[in-house]
Amino acid sequence: MINNAIYSILLGMLDKILLYESILGTKRMYYLIP
């Protein structure tokens, strides 16, 4: 049960990081295009 909770929290954090990274990634792409 405890391992499941930690696993779900880690998955949630990873999901948020990937979401922010994709948003920042698209912004970086726009900045790189002259």
N, C-alpha and C positions, 0 to 999 in steps of 0.2 A: 504493500500500500504506500509506504513512504517513498520507495523507489519510483513508483508510478507518479507521485506528486512532483518529485524533483524532475522527472523526465518531461512531464507536461509543461513545467515552468521553463525548462531549458528550450523546449520546442517553441514555446510562446516567444521567448527572448530572441531565438534564432529567426523566427518569422518576422518580428519587428525589425531586426537588423537587416534582413534581406529586403524588406519593404523600403526602409530608409535608404539602403544602398542602391536600390533600383531607381528611386526618386533622384538621389544625388547623381547617379550614373547618367541619367538622361540629361540633367542640368549640365554635367561636365561635357557631354557630347555636344550640346548646344554651344557651350563656350569654345570648344575646340574647332567648331566649324567657322571658318573665316567669313 
